[in-house]
Amino acid sequence: MGKPSLNAGANIKIKLELTSIKERKKNIFKNPFLLALYSIHFEKINLLHMDSKIRYEIEFPINSSPQLLYQYISTPSGLSEWFADNVNSRGEFFTFIWNDSEEKARLASKKSGEKVRFKWVDGNNKDTEYFFELNILVDEITKDVSLMVTDFADKEELSEAKQLWENQVLDLKHVIGSV
């Protein structure tokens, strides 16, 4: 006995059914098992969404030259005077130390005299989706300088995160004599 084979007279029909997305959804809601899977899938998505952080921006007026301010937002020595207890750098990686905790970020981008963006990294030095950016803005007419902070926070911790930045920038203002 050999392998089964198709004889020449056999007809094989392949029926392709193309259904619209609306029709598929109708079928899901008719089938209790599929409906349960659909619900679980979207419940997981909603839970993941609830865990994600939201992006926010705050602008702080600063009485300083952009050049001086840039030194305080772009260098380990400048950042350690107002942002963290200590800041170390090795290449593009910066370690921010507060009391007994350390966080590591990669200097993802910088534009000399204007802005820096630090991307938080995981234990393997891989970028996470979160960053903080410090951007120096200069009003073209008045020449007033401000610091725009972009960061992320959990929705329920947003006001505390903003308050923390207000305190940090107040420290910065004291250091550069902008108060």
N, C-alpha and C positions, 0 to 999 in steps of 0.2 A: 504494500500500500504506500502510495506516495502522498504528496500534499494534495489537499482538495483544490480543485481548480474550477474556474468559472467556465461553463460551456459557452460556446459561441452564441447560443440563442438566448442567453440570460440577459435580461434588461436590468440595469441598475439605474435607479432614478435618485437623483439628489435634489431634494426640495429645499430651496433657500427661502426662508421667510424673513422678510425685512419688515420690521415693525418700528414705528416711531417711538420716541421717548415717552410720549403721552400714553401710548398703548401699553408699553412696558410697565409704567407706573400703575395703570389701572389693574394690570394683572397682579402686580405685587400686592395691592390692597385687597384683592379678592382671595389671595392665598394666606391663611393665618401664619404659616411657617415663614414665608417670605416677608410678611409684614413684621414679624418679630425680629428677624435678622436686620431688616431695614431700620427698625427703631433702635436696635442695639448699635448699629453702625453710626447713626446720626447722634445718638446719645454720647458715644465716645468722642465724636468730633466736637460736640458742644463742651464736653469736659476738657478736652485739649484746648479749646478756645478760651475757656474760663481760666486755664492755667497760664495762658500767654500774657505777656506784658504789653502795656500800651505806651506808645511814643508820646513824649511831651517836650515842649520848648519853653524856656523862660529867658527873658532878656533883662540884663542888669546894667544900668548906667554906671560907668566907671570914669573917674577923673584921672586919666592917665594917657600917656602917649601909646599908640598901638605897638610901637617897638618894645617899650618896657613891658607892657602887658604880655606880649608874645613870649618873652623870656620866662614869665611865671606860669604860662600854660603849656609850654613845650619842652621844658628841661626837667630832669629829675630833681635838681637842686631847687628850681623854682616851684615845682609842684609840692615838694616836701615842706615848703614854708607855709602852705595854706590848705592843700588838698588832702594830704595824708601825713601820718606821723613820720614816715620815711618812704622814699621812692628810690628804687634801684633800677638800673637798666642794663641789659645785655643785648646788644644789637638792637633789633626792633621790638624786643620784649621789655615791658615795664612791670615791675612788681610793686604794688601799692600796699603799704603796711599800716594798719590801724590797730593800736593796742596789741592783741594777740592774734589778729586775723590778717591774712594775706590774700590779695586777689591779683591775678595776672592778666595783663592786656597786651595786645600787639598794637604798635603805632601803625595803624592801617593807612593813614594818609595825613599829609600836612602840606600847607601852603604857607611858605615863609612870610611871617608878619601878619598872617590872617587867621589860620585855623589849624586845629589838630583833631584827628578822630582816632580814638582808641577802641579797638574791638576786644571785648572780653574773650578769653580763651579758656578751654577746659584743661584738665590735668595732662592731656597729651599735646598741649600747645596748639590745638585746633580751634579755629574761630568759632564762636557761638554766633547766634543771630543778633546778639545785643551789643551795643556800643554806646559810648558817650562822645559828644563832639563839643568842642569849645571854639566858637567863632567870633572873631573881633569885627564889630561893625563900626563904620565911621560915617556919620551923616555928612553928605556932600556939601550941604549949605552951612550948617552950624559947626561942623567938625567935631561934634560930640561923639564920644567913644562909648560903646556898650559891648558887653559880653553876652552872646547868645549861647545858652546851654541847651543841648539836645540830649535827652536820656530816655530810659525806659523804666517803668515801674508797674507793679501789680495794681489793678484798679483800686483795690481797697487800701493800698499803701501810697497812693498818689500824693495826698496832701503832706504826708510825712516826708516823702522823697523831695518834694518841692521845698519844704522847710529845711531839710538838710542842705540843699543847694544854697538857699538863702544864707544859712549860717556859714557855709564854706566860702561863699563869695564875700560875705562880710569880713571874714578873716583875711581874704585876699586884699580887700580894700584897706584894711589896717596895715598890712605888710607894705603895700606900695604908697601909703599915705594919701589915700583917696577918700577918706572919711571926712 
